[in-house]
Amino acid sequence: MLANPAPVTDAPVKRFRNSKEVGDITQSQVMAALLKLGKKVLMPFGDNCRYDLVVEDGGRFTRIQCKTGKLVRGAIVFSVASSQYHRGGKRQDYRGQIDAFGVFCPDKGKVYIIPIDDLPLSREAKLRLVPPGNAQVKGIRWAAKFEI
């Protein structure tokens, strides 16, 4: 038992350097947001699934891969492919293995659920918070549409 335990505070994700801790925080935030909406959330056993959570809704199951979003120039940016370089491979997308991404953005403190079919699957995706500086209007994914 600690003699003088440190006070418990909500630490921002970016403070942690360990990617496992960052992922755990992101997954818990996505899960909490879904539970607050009254969803039934299931977790797969072990680390061998490409998805982190499953939401059951009226007999329909939705596989969710959780990702941490970073705020970059007015958009939340997150990876839509996993790196397999440590196993001698390349980037691998999630096509056919998940149904949606659950994105937690610590800078905004918000969670977004984005169906995989709404995203490019090459490297990363963006959810816009503000209009881009180049006045582009086509093909923009607005974060507000996916916020839960």
Order of alpha helices (4+ residues) and beta strands (2+ residues): alpha-beta-beta-beta-beta-beta-beta-beta-beta-beta-beta-alpha
